[in-house]
Amino acid sequence: MSKKRHEPHEEHPDESWLLPYSDLMTLLLALFIVLYAASSVNTAKLQQMSIAFKTAFSSGISILDKGALTEDDQLKRRTAEDLDRKDDGRTNRSKEARAAAMQQEQQNLEQLQKDLNKYIKKNGLSSQLDTQLNHSQLLITIRDNALFPSGSANIKPDSRKLAAAIGHMLQQYPDYEILVTGHTDNQPINTSEFPSNWELSSKRAINFMKILLENTNFDPKRFSAIGYGEFRPLQSNNTDAGRAINRRVEVSILRNYLEPTDSSNEITLNAIASENKSSSQ
C-alpha cells in the first residue's frame, strides 16, 4: 500500500492590516471630496443655511420644517432688527432727555431754596420759616404764629407780605404743582366758625393759597389745599414747644421727575406726609 505524499504547507502572510488601511483610505477620500465641495460652494446658499441655523437656535424654527429662509423672510427679519435698533435708540434718547430734565429740575429747586433762605435770613425769620429739599419736593414750613392769630384762619396784615414774597419767588418756576397743607396741635377747638381742628387747618391752608394766587402769573390748576388737623404732628403735643411746632402751614413744590427707583411720577399724599415728617425730625 502506497503512502500519500504530503506537499509542504505554504505559510501565507498576515493581511489583517488591510482592513484599517482601507478604512483610512475611505476617510481620506471623503475628506478630499468635502474639501473640494466646500471650495466651490454657492455662497448665497451657504448664507441662507447660516441664517436658517441661527433662526432655528434662536426662535425655535425647525430647519427640517422650514428649510432655509426665503428672501422675503430675510427681509422681514432685517426689518424687525432695524426696528429694534431704532426702538433702542429712541429709548436711549428718552433716558438721556429725562436725565437732563431731572438735572435741570434739581438746579431749579436748589436755586429756589437758596433764594428762600436768603429772604428768611435777611428778614430775621429763621425761627418762623424753614426749607427742606428732598427727593419728592421742596418743602417750605411756616409756623402758624407767623401767619395767624391764635384760633383764627385770617392772615395777619403784616404776614400778607410774607406770602406775597414767597409767591414772587415761586413764579419763576410756574411748571410745578403746589400743595398747601394746614396743621394744628391737638388742643380741641369748638367755635361757630371752626367746629374742629379739621376746619381750622383747612381754612388756613385755603386762605394762604388764595394769597399766593393773587399773583396772576400762577395757574390755579396747579394749586391745591388740604387740612390735616392735628393728625400729622412733627413733635409731641405734650409740651408747649411741641404744640407750637405742630401748628404750621406747609407749602410743597412737587417735583415733576422722581428717581428711577420710584414706580411712577405720581406723589401720593401719604408719601409726602411721611417725607415731611422724617425731614423735619
TORVEXMAR-387377 format. One record per residue (C-alpha): residue number from 1; residue in one letter; chain; x, y, z. Coordinates in Angstrom, 3 decimals. Example, Ala and Ser with C-alpha at 12.3 -4.5 7.8 and 13.67 -1.06 7.14 Angstrom:
[1; 'a'; 'A'; [12.300; -4.500; 7.800]]
[2; 's'; 'A'; [13.670; -1.060; 7.140]]
This chain:
[1; 'm'; 'A'; [0.000; 0.000; 0.000]]
[2; 's'; 'A'; [1.441; 3.169; -1.125]]
[3; 'k'; 'A'; [1.650; 6.205; 1.171]]
[4; 'k'; 'A'; [0.254; 9.535; 0.144]]
[5; 'r'; 'A'; [2.812; 12.134; -0.304]]
[6; 'h'; 'A'; [2.098; 15.406; 1.502]]
[7; 'e'; 'A'; [3.130; 18.620; -0.131]]
[8; 'p'; 'A'; [4.932; 21.001; 2.139]]
[9; 'h'; 'A'; [2.488; 23.600; 3.706]]
[10; 'e'; 'A'; [2.985; 27.174; 2.447]]
[11; 'e'; 'A'; [2.522; 29.899; 5.106]]
[12; 'h'; 'A'; [0.505; 32.991; 3.978]]
[13; 'p'; 'A'; [1.438; 36.446; 5.277]]
[14; 'd'; 'A'; [-0.954; 38.156; 7.781]]
[15; 'e'; 'A'; [-3.221; 40.519; 5.786]]
[16; 's'; 'A'; [-5.370; 41.869; 8.681]]
[17; 'w'; 'A'; [-3.749; 45.308; 8.283]]
[18; 'l'; 'A'; [-5.658; 45.762; 5.039]]
[19; 'l'; 'A'; [-8.939; 46.474; 6.889]]
[20; 'p'; 'A'; [-7.839; 49.593; 8.814]]
[21; 'y'; 'A'; [-5.844; 50.681; 5.773]]
[22; 's'; 'A'; [-8.927; 50.530; 3.556]]
[23; 'd'; 'A'; [-10.959; 52.433; 6.178]]
[24; 'l'; 'A'; [-8.286; 55.124; 6.322]]
[25; 'm'; 'A'; [-8.281; 55.461; 2.557]]
[26; 't'; 'A'; [-12.071; 55.764; 2.547]]
[27; 'l'; 'A'; [-11.953; 58.539; 5.167]]
[28; 'l'; 'A'; [-9.256; 60.388; 3.239]]
[29; 'l'; 'A'; [-11.299; 60.145; 0.071]]
[30; 'a'; 'A'; [-14.371; 61.508; 1.879]]
[31; 'l'; 'A'; [-12.269; 64.339; 3.330]]
[32; 'f'; 'A'; [-10.974; 65.401; -0.071]]
[33; 'i'; 'A'; [-14.491; 65.285; -1.532]]
[34; 'v'; 'A'; [-15.786; 67.552; 1.266]]
[35; 'l'; 'A'; [-12.872; 69.945; 0.838]]
[36; 'y'; 'A'; [-13.491; 70.113; -2.877]]
[37; 'a'; 'A'; [-17.202; 70.701; -2.384]]
[38; 'a'; 'A'; [-16.534; 73.470; 0.147]]
[39; 's'; 'A'; [-14.147; 75.215; -2.211]]
[40; 's'; 'A'; [-16.864; 75.574; -4.847]]
[41; 'v'; 'A'; [-19.930; 76.034; -2.632]]
[42; 'n'; 'A'; [-22.564; 78.596; -3.556]]
[43; 't'; 'A'; [-22.030; 81.432; -1.068]]
[44; 'a'; 'A'; [-25.668; 82.530; -1.309]]
[45; 'k'; 'A'; [-26.890; 79.091; -0.298]]
[46; 'l'; 'A'; [-24.281; 78.946; 2.451]]
[47; 'q'; 'A'; [-25.572; 82.271; 3.804]]
[48; 'q'; 'A'; [-29.154; 81.009; 3.684]]
[49; 'm'; 'A'; [-28.105; 77.898; 5.570]]
[50; 's'; 'A'; [-26.301; 80.025; 8.171]]
[51; 'i'; 'A'; [-29.392; 82.178; 8.694]]
[52; 'a'; 'A'; [-31.527; 79.064; 8.949]]
[53; 'f'; 'A'; [-29.276; 77.649; 11.675]]
[54; 'k'; 'A'; [-29.335; 80.931; 13.613]]
[55; 't'; 'A'; [-33.105; 81.148; 13.323]]
[56; 'a'; 'A'; [-33.551; 77.561; 14.452]]
[57; 'f'; 'A'; [-31.447; 78.052; 17.567]]
[58; 's'; 'A'; [-32.810; 81.489; 18.481]]
[59; 's'; 'A'; [-36.517; 81.278; 17.658]]
[60; 'g'; 'A'; [-37.250; 77.585; 17.511]]
[61; 'i'; 'A'; [-37.844; 77.326; 13.738]]
[62; 's'; 'A'; [-37.036; 73.838; 12.552]]
[63; 'i'; 'A'; [-34.649; 73.541; 9.643]]
[64; 'l'; 'A'; [-36.330; 70.358; 8.542]]
[65; 'd'; 'A'; [-39.755; 72.030; 8.604]]
[66; 'k'; 'A'; [-38.825; 75.439; 7.217]]
[67; 'g'; 'A'; [-35.617; 74.888; 5.381]]
[68; 'a'; 'A'; [-33.540; 77.898; 4.501]]
[69; 'l'; 'A'; [-35.238; 81.274; 4.903]]
[70; 't'; 'A'; [-36.627; 82.814; 1.785]]
[71; 'e'; 'A'; [-35.597; 86.261; 0.659]]
[72; 'd'; 'A'; [-38.914; 87.611; 1.945]]
[73; 'd'; 'A'; [-38.252; 86.055; 5.357]]
[74; 'q'; 'A'; [-34.774; 87.564; 5.412]]
[75; 'l'; 'A'; [-36.204; 90.987; 4.517]]
[76; 'k'; 'A'; [-38.779; 90.747; 7.299]]
[77; 'r'; 'A'; [-36.088; 89.679; 9.750]]
[78; 'r'; 'A'; [-33.793; 92.554; 8.792]]
[79; 't'; 'A'; [-36.740; 94.974; 9.064]]
[80; 'a'; 'A'; [-37.549; 93.702; 12.551]]
[81; 'e'; 'A'; [-33.899; 94.046; 13.595]]
[82; 'd'; 'A'; [-33.792; 97.596; 12.231]]
[83; 'l'; 'A'; [-36.955; 98.487; 14.167]]
[84; 'd'; 'A'; [-35.445; 97.016; 17.341]]
[85; 'r'; 'A'; [-32.338; 99.139; 16.863]]
[86; 'k'; 'A'; [-34.470; 102.238; 16.296]]
[87; 'd'; 'A'; [-36.519; 101.464; 19.416]]
[88; 'd'; 'A'; [-33.315; 101.079; 21.417]]
[89; 'g'; 'A'; [-32.097; 104.395; 20.060]]
[90; 'r'; 'A'; [-35.336; 106.156; 20.979]]
[91; 't'; 'A'; [-35.226; 104.605; 24.464]]
[92; 'n'; 'A'; [-31.661; 105.783; 24.986]]
[93; 'r'; 'A'; [-32.553; 109.294; 23.811]]
[94; 's'; 'A'; [-35.594; 109.297; 26.095]]
[95; 'k'; 'A'; [-33.440; 108.290; 29.064]]
[96; 'e'; 'A'; [-30.897; 110.983; 28.239]]
[97; 'a'; 'A'; [-33.647; 113.606; 27.929]]
[98; 'r'; 'A'; [-35.163; 112.533; 31.251]]
[99; 'a'; 'A'; [-31.779; 112.652; 32.970]]
[100; 'a'; 'A'; [-31.176; 116.152; 31.612]]
[101; 'a'; 'A'; [-34.641; 117.272; 32.756]]
[102; 'm'; 'A'; [-34.061; 115.843; 36.236]]
[103; 'q'; 'A'; [-30.724; 117.636; 36.481]]
[104; 'q'; 'A'; [-32.304; 120.921; 35.393]]
[105; 'e'; 'A'; [-35.129; 120.463; 37.898]]
[106; 'q'; 'A'; [-32.648; 119.829; 40.695]]
[107; 'q'; 'A'; [-30.812; 123.027; 39.803]]
[108; 'n'; 'A'; [-34.098; 124.973; 39.739]]
[109; 'l'; 'A'; [-35.189; 123.759; 43.154]]
[110; 'e'; 'A'; [-31.760; 124.317; 44.677]]
[111; 'q'; 'A'; [-31.764; 127.891; 43.367]]
[112; 'l'; 'A'; [-35.290; 128.469; 44.691]]
[113; 'q'; 'A'; [-34.251; 127.145; 48.103]]
[114; 'k'; 'A'; [-31.237; 129.497; 48.126]]
[115; 'd'; 'A'; [-33.491; 132.451; 47.307]]
[116; 'l'; 'A'; [-35.924; 131.493; 50.068]]
[117; 'n'; 'A'; [-33.168; 131.001; 52.635]]
[118; 'k'; 'A'; [-31.655; 134.343; 51.672]]
[119; 'y'; 'A'; [-35.032; 136.032; 52.189]]
[120; 'i'; 'A'; [-35.529; 134.260; 55.530]]
[121; 'k'; 'A'; [-32.098; 135.329; 56.788]]
[122; 'k'; 'A'; [-32.447; 138.898; 55.537]]
[123; 'n'; 'A'; [-35.794; 139.376; 57.308]]
[124; 'g'; 'A'; [-34.876; 137.540; 60.506]]
[125; 'l'; 'A'; [-37.452; 134.779; 60.002]]
[126; 's'; 'A'; [-35.265; 131.782; 60.830]]
[127; 's'; 'A'; [-37.425; 130.872; 63.835]]
[128; 'q'; 'A'; [-40.629; 131.060; 61.800]]
[129; 'l'; 'A'; [-39.730; 129.598; 58.394]]
[130; 'd'; 'A'; [-37.750; 126.586; 57.281]]
[131; 't'; 'A'; [-36.996; 124.908; 53.946]]
[132; 'q'; 'A'; [-36.225; 121.278; 53.167]]
[133; 'l'; 'A'; [-35.302; 119.836; 49.756]]
[134; 'n'; 'A'; [-35.853; 116.106; 49.465]]
[135; 'h'; 'A'; [-36.346; 113.527; 46.732]]
[136; 's'; 'A'; [-40.011; 114.423; 46.149]]
[137; 'q'; 'A'; [-40.366; 118.149; 46.830]]
[138; 'l'; 'A'; [-39.099; 121.455; 48.105]]
[139; 'l'; 'A'; [-40.927; 121.959; 51.404]]
[140; 'i'; 'A'; [-41.498; 125.396; 52.969]]
[141; 't'; 'A'; [-42.675; 125.218; 56.595]]
[142; 'i'; 'A'; [-44.249; 128.341; 58.138]]
[143; 'r'; 'A'; [-45.111; 128.463; 61.855]]
[144; 'd'; 'A'; [-48.704; 129.452; 62.496]]
[145; 'n'; 'A'; [-47.753; 132.443; 64.711]]
[146; 'a'; 'A'; [-46.070; 133.992; 61.674]]
[147; 'l'; 'A'; [-49.362; 133.997; 59.803]]
[148; 'f'; 'A'; [-52.429; 133.763; 62.026]]
[149; 'p'; 'A'; [-53.714; 134.981; 65.367]]
[150; 's'; 'A'; [-54.436; 132.173; 67.833]]
[151; 'g'; 'A'; [-57.538; 130.189; 66.872]]
[152; 's'; 'A'; [-58.046; 132.197; 63.670]]
[153; 'a'; 'A'; [-57.638; 131.499; 59.962]]
[154; 'n'; 'A'; [-57.362; 135.173; 58.969]]
[155; 'i'; 'A'; [-53.843; 136.004; 57.863]]
[156; 'k'; 'A'; [-52.238; 138.889; 59.708]]
[157; 'p'; 'A'; [-51.886; 142.045; 57.585]]
[158; 'd'; 'A'; [-48.107; 142.049; 58.018]]
[159; 's'; 'A'; [-47.935; 138.379; 57.025]]
[160; 'r'; 'A'; [-49.509; 139.044; 53.631]]
[161; 'k'; 'A'; [-46.136; 140.498; 52.616]]
[162; 'l'; 'A'; [-44.504; 137.188; 53.508]]
[163; 'a'; 'A'; [-46.994; 135.235; 51.390]]
[164; 'a'; 'A'; [-46.569; 137.677; 48.515]]
[165; 'a'; 'A'; [-42.761; 137.390; 48.731]]
[166; 'i'; 'A'; [-42.932; 133.583; 48.630]]
[167; 'g'; 'A'; [-45.282; 133.783; 45.649]]
[168; 'h'; 'A'; [-42.913; 136.164; 43.859]]
[169; 'm'; 'A'; [-40.072; 133.658; 44.195]]
[170; 'l'; 'A'; [-42.272; 130.743; 43.147]]
[171; 'q'; 'A'; [-43.460; 132.488; 39.984]]
[172; 'q'; 'A'; [-40.017; 131.964; 38.432]]
[173; 'y'; 'A'; [-40.865; 128.253; 38.222]]
[174; 'p'; 'A'; [-44.504; 128.085; 37.049]]
[175; 'd'; 'A'; [-44.447; 124.448; 35.879]]
[176; 'y'; 'A'; [-44.593; 122.828; 39.312]]
[177; 'e'; 'A'; [-47.561; 121.547; 41.287]]
[178; 'i'; 'A'; [-48.031; 123.453; 44.545]]
[179; 'l'; 'A'; [-49.643; 121.783; 47.561]]
[180; 'v'; 'A'; [-50.551; 123.897; 50.621]]
[181; 't'; 'A'; [-51.322; 121.952; 53.816]]
[182; 'g'; 'A'; [-52.578; 123.198; 57.181]]
[183; 'h'; 'A'; [-51.731; 121.577; 60.549]]
[184; 't'; 'A'; [-52.787; 122.221; 64.144]]
[185; 'd'; 'A'; [-51.907; 120.872; 67.579]]
[186; 'n'; 'A'; [-54.207; 118.536; 69.464]]
[187; 'q'; 'A'; [-55.901; 121.213; 71.556]]
[188; 'p'; 'A'; [-59.625; 120.985; 70.733]]
[189; 'i'; 'A'; [-61.438; 123.919; 69.214]]
[190; 'n'; 'A'; [-65.193; 124.295; 69.018]]
[191; 't'; 'A'; [-66.482; 127.588; 67.691]]
[192; 's'; 'A'; [-69.281; 128.554; 65.362]]
[193; 'e'; 'A'; [-66.698; 129.002; 62.583]]
[194; 'f'; 'A'; [-64.474; 126.031; 63.394]]
[195; 'p'; 'A'; [-66.242; 123.035; 64.959]]
[196; 's'; 'A'; [-62.921; 121.139; 64.982]]
[197; 'n'; 'A'; [-59.263; 121.381; 64.020]]
[198; 'w'; 'A'; [-60.139; 119.933; 60.609]]
[199; 'e'; 'A'; [-61.971; 123.101; 59.638]]
[200; 'l'; 'A'; [-59.328; 125.375; 61.145]]
[201; 's'; 'A'; [-56.401; 123.689; 59.375]]
[202; 's'; 'A'; [-58.272; 123.517; 56.058]]
[203; 'k'; 'A'; [-59.307; 127.163; 56.180]]
[204; 'r'; 'A'; [-55.771; 128.282; 56.991]]
[205; 'a'; 'A'; [-54.376; 126.324; 54.036]]
[206; 'i'; 'A'; [-57.016; 127.737; 51.685]]
[207; 'n'; 'A'; [-56.517; 131.326; 52.845]]
[208; 'f'; 'A'; [-52.762; 131.127; 52.378]]
[209; 'm'; 'A'; [-53.213; 129.553; 48.938]]
[210; 'k'; 'A'; [-55.579; 132.376; 47.940]]
[211; 'i'; 'A'; [-52.914; 134.980; 48.736]]
[212; 'l'; 'A'; [-50.419; 133.082; 46.593]]
[213; 'l'; 'A'; [-52.944; 133.024; 43.749]]
[214; 'e'; 'A'; [-53.313; 136.779; 43.857]]
[215; 'n'; 'A'; [-50.189; 136.594; 41.716]]
[216; 't'; 'A'; [-51.646; 136.423; 38.206]]
[217; 'n'; 'A'; [-48.595; 134.586; 36.902]]
[218; 'f'; 'A'; [-49.792; 131.385; 38.562]]
[219; 'd'; 'A'; [-52.096; 128.782; 37.035]]
[220; 'p'; 'A'; [-54.748; 127.875; 39.667]]
[221; 'k'; 'A'; [-54.988; 124.380; 38.194]]
[222; 'r'; 'A'; [-51.569; 123.628; 39.666]]
[223; 'f'; 'A'; [-52.601; 124.557; 43.221]]
[224; 's'; 'A'; [-54.399; 122.535; 45.885]]
[225; 'a'; 'A'; [-55.008; 122.942; 49.635]]
[226; 'i'; 'A'; [-55.557; 120.299; 52.327]]
[227; 'g'; 'A'; [-56.204; 120.428; 56.071]]
[228; 'y'; 'A'; [-54.768; 117.649; 58.251]]
[229; 'g'; 'A'; [-55.916; 118.908; 61.630]]
[230; 'e'; 'A'; [-53.796; 117.572; 64.491]]
[231; 'f'; 'A'; [-53.142; 114.221; 62.849]]
[232; 'r'; 'A'; [-49.733; 114.883; 61.243]]
[233; 'p'; 'A'; [-47.656; 116.168; 64.180]]
[234; 'l'; 'A'; [-43.911; 116.749; 63.943]]
[235; 'q'; 'A'; [-43.341; 116.770; 67.690]]
[236; 's'; 'A'; [-45.146; 115.527; 70.767]]
[237; 'n'; 'A'; [-48.204; 117.527; 71.756]]
[238; 'n'; 'A'; [-47.379; 117.030; 75.442]]
[239; 't'; 'A'; [-45.352; 120.258; 75.641]]
[240; 'd'; 'A'; [-45.970; 123.867; 74.646]]
[241; 'a'; 'A'; [-42.856; 123.810; 72.441]]
[242; 'g'; 'A'; [-44.023; 120.674; 70.636]]
[243; 'r'; 'A'; [-47.512; 122.058; 70.068]]
[244; 'a'; 'A'; [-46.044; 125.288; 68.682]]
[245; 'i'; 'A'; [-44.018; 123.304; 66.150]]
[246; 'n'; 'A'; [-47.053; 121.252; 65.124]]
[247; 'r'; 'A'; [-49.127; 124.375; 64.349]]
[248; 'r'; 'A'; [-47.920; 125.216; 60.869]]
[249; 'v'; 'A'; [-48.656; 125.728; 57.181]]
[250; 'e'; 'A'; [-46.542; 123.809; 54.656]]
[251; 'v'; 'A'; [-46.056; 124.732; 51.010]]
[252; 's'; 'A'; [-44.801; 121.818; 48.898]]
[253; 'i'; 'A'; [-43.294; 122.423; 45.443]]
[254; 'l'; 'A'; [-43.637; 118.940; 43.976]]
[255; 'r'; 'A'; [-41.033; 117.541; 41.639]]
[256; 'n'; 'A'; [-42.093; 116.618; 38.121]]
[257; 'y'; 'A'; [-39.410; 113.907; 37.939]]
[258; 'l'; 'A'; [-38.706; 111.327; 40.603]]
[259; 'e'; 'A'; [-35.772; 108.977; 40.925]]
[260; 'p'; 'A'; [-35.845; 105.860; 38.658]]
[261; 't'; 'A'; [-36.412; 103.662; 41.689]]
[262; 'd'; 'A'; [-39.875; 105.121; 42.097]]
[263; 's'; 'A'; [-42.662; 103.220; 40.399]]
[264; 's'; 'A'; [-44.265; 106.346; 38.916]]
[265; 'n'; 'A'; [-44.119; 110.131; 38.849]]
[266; 'e'; 'A'; [-47.295; 110.484; 40.909]]
[267; 'i'; 'A'; [-46.698; 111.524; 44.508]]
[268; 't'; 'A'; [-49.278; 110.309; 46.993]]
[269; 'l'; 'A'; [-50.290; 112.454; 49.936]]
[270; 'n'; 'A'; [-49.183; 109.728; 52.343]]
[271; 'a'; 'A'; [-45.722; 109.668; 50.790]]
[272; 'i'; 'A'; [-45.467; 113.458; 51.054]]
[273; 'a'; 'A'; [-46.570; 113.442; 54.666]]
[274; 's'; 'A'; [-44.073; 110.716; 55.540]]
[275; 'e'; 'A'; [-41.287; 112.610; 53.762]]
[276; 'n'; 'A'; [-42.221; 115.843; 55.533]]
[277; 'k'; 'A'; [-42.204; 114.191; 58.942]]
[278; 's'; 'A'; [-38.838; 112.453; 58.503]]
[279; 's'; 'A'; [-37.115; 115.543; 57.077]]
[280; 's'; 'A'; [-38.436; 117.832; 59.805]]
[281; 'q'; 'A'; [-37.344; 115.496; 62.567]]
